């Protein structure tokens, strides 16, 4: 969405998917729709390592605060675990969400703290993607994230700039637009089943709010 509150791109996914991985597609669609993007404003879900790398290559700033659970500094590139900010849990490559989370370590003792996410091992036993992920006979399957150990220093510094703080003030517009879609145009509840139908419902709702906004701006 632009700062003038015109929605420029939308991607509909199933509920267990995280927001962050959709950023490149949203950016691509917005650019195809004629939007010249120099800054992206969002919540911590969009401040992941891959997004910061992707946007920096296009000289685009990301006004989103780093989240220790999103910034997977010590994870290997081949790891495909995704973070769902609404549930506060990681999701494995097979689409299974962690069933619980444990915080380990103490502050200010010279060691990094770790968040460990536990998965349902019964699902892991029969998972088609278990090779290289689940060890046969293991009683638990976990995924750990090191806290505040590998934050991107440029982004940390950027968060303290006046530009970041000024642009961050516009984020409320996104939540207001979400509220309008849900509470005024019925997008708080699916009218039918399936991603395709949700895409159609979303397209109609977005068309309506965009048309209203364009008329108001005119």
Secondary structure, DSSP 8 states (H G I E B T S, - for coil): --TT----------TTS-SGGGHHHHHHHHHHTT---SEEE--GGG-SHHHHHHHHHTT-EEE----TTT--TTS-TT---EEETTTTEEE-TTS-B-SEEEEES-TTSSS--EEEEEE-HHHHHT-TT-TTTS-TT-S-EEEEEESSSS--HHHHHHTTSHHHHHHHGGGHHHHHHHHHHHHTSSTTS-SSSSHHHHHHHHHHHHHHHHHHHHHHH-
